[in-house]
Amino acid sequence: MRYRSTKRFPLNASVVGLGCWGLSGPSIWKDSNDSDSIKIVHKALESGINFFDVAPVYGFGHAEEILGKALRGFARDKVIIATKCGLIWDEQKRITRCLKPESVFKEIDESLRRLGTDYVDLYQLHWPDPNTPIEETIDALLELKKAGKVRFIGLSNFSVDTARRLLEHISSMQGLYNMFERNALSYHNIPLEYRTEREVLPFCEENDLAFLPYSPLMQGVLTGDIDYNEKFTDVRAANPKLVGDNLRKYIAIVEKLKAIGSKIGKPVNEIAMNWLIKHRPITSIIAGATKPEQLEENLKALDWEMDNELFNEIEAIVLESGILT
Ligand SMILES: NC(=O)c1ccc[n+]([C@@H]2O[C@H](COP(=O)([O-])OP(=O)(O)OC[C@H]3O[C@@H](n4cnc5c(N)ncnc54)[C@H](OP(=O)(O)O)[C@@H]3O)[C@@H](O)[C@H]2O)c1
């Protein structure tokens, strides 16, 4: 395993991390089940993965509980637990954004209980809340730091303007980023306030922040396992880029990547992971998995490095395809 840290994020995170949304259970990710989820976390630990990205809203508390259960008995100081706050839900499981201090104080205690720990290493604000002045939220997080419940603060889905204002307090940014979604305008129909490659990556690099790319495999598209006629029935059904003609456009490019990969004996998932590893401010690639074999396959990306020739060949295909914004 390779590890990376930055001045503001000095935690030595594994370059391949584990995105834990897939631990939510089958009502969210159709192939997710608890027994495989526990195996995935254990496989991750055995392989040197120490970075786990989760959130309360993933499975409405379930993913945090499963992660906590899987980590029980493992040395706490050897893992980096990154969770989030700011998406809360009601009895009907309707999700709203809320970063009010009293809500954040409640959320952290619930996360700590579910995770079975007394601190989180990285506490990320999941999405901006237009109804709460961000300074009030940051003051609440600074209190949590003082109380020892939180070690570092991160932003997820925030603009560079806000990150610049909060720079002295933050250690990381998280955003949508993969080979096909470099400066995406939206995620699951939600407009994004940032352009990842154009704005966030250079900002993180200049300011020594960790960058965590989410949906690094474009929710399975960048693995080669999805075909032209796939009809998603889980959380991905809400992603308009993964439906009908939109999906077919991406799969046509994946087919070209497969052809390039077959010349060097490398599958598309490894190419997609290695393409990300080449982008320096990326600290940990938080790819998700619902089966232990997927994690093993993704880890194989660490056995080789993408040379400039392959990188340029890929760039030509993706840039010419017209899918980038
Ligand atoms: N901050 C945010 O707003 C935000 C938003 C989204 C995600 N995230 C974080 O980012 C993490 C990853 O994002 P994501 O889950 O959206 O997408 P992702 O990591 O791009 O894709 C995960 C899915 O890809 C498929 N997959 C993975 N490895 C594979 C392999 N080797 N072969 C075939 N298929 C494979 C699996 O699909 P199947 O289950 O169909 O097999 C898996 O569930 C999440 O777990 C979460 O921690 C954060």
The ligand as a Gaussian input file, in Angstrom:
#p B3LYP/6-31G(d) Opt

LIG

0 1
 N      -19.568000      13.447000      -0.367000
 C      -20.546000      13.016000      -1.124000
 O      -21.520000      13.738000      -1.388000
 C      -20.461000      11.633000      -1.703000
 C      -21.302000      11.238000      -2.758000
 C      -21.170000       9.950000      -3.270000
 C      -20.220000       9.083000      -2.749000
 N      -19.431000       9.481000      -1.715000
 C      -18.378000       8.586000      -1.151000
 O      -17.643000       8.025000      -2.229000
 C      -17.681000       6.609000      -2.152000
 C      -17.618000       6.001000      -3.549000
 O      -18.593000       6.554000      -4.404000
 P      -19.787000       5.722000      -5.043000
 O      -20.134000       4.605000      -4.132000
 O      -20.808000       6.696000      -5.453000
 O      -19.197000       5.164000      -6.413000
 P      -17.938000       4.324000      -6.927000
 O      -16.954000       4.083000      -5.873000
 O      -17.509000       5.011000      -8.152000
 O      -18.627000       2.958000      -7.367000
 C      -18.929000       1.948000      -6.448000
 C      -19.630000       0.795000      -7.167000
 O      -18.861000       0.382000      -8.319000
 C      -18.957000      -1.009000      -8.492000
 N      -17.596000      -1.564000      -8.412000
 C      -16.572000      -1.210000      -7.596000
 N      -15.470000      -1.931000      -7.868000
 C      -15.792000      -2.768000      -8.880000
 C      -15.085000      -3.747000      -9.613000
 N      -13.819000      -4.001000      -9.356000
 N      -15.751000      -4.418000     -10.591000
 C      -17.039000      -4.167000     -10.886000
 N      -17.770000      -3.234000     -10.221000
 C      -17.161000      -2.558000      -9.228000
 C      -19.846000      -1.558000      -7.395000
 O      -21.168000      -1.608000      -7.930000
 P      -22.175000      -2.850000      -7.634000
 O      -22.577000      -2.681000      -6.229000
 O      -23.267000      -2.663000      -8.626000
 O      -21.409000      -4.111000      -7.893000
 C      -19.718000      -0.475000      -6.337000
 O      -20.807000      -0.441000      -5.472000
 C      -18.949000       6.298000      -1.379000
 O      -18.915000       5.008000      -0.808000
 C      -18.932000       7.398000      -0.355000
 O      -18.059000       7.074000       0.703000
 C      -19.518000      10.743000      -1.207000

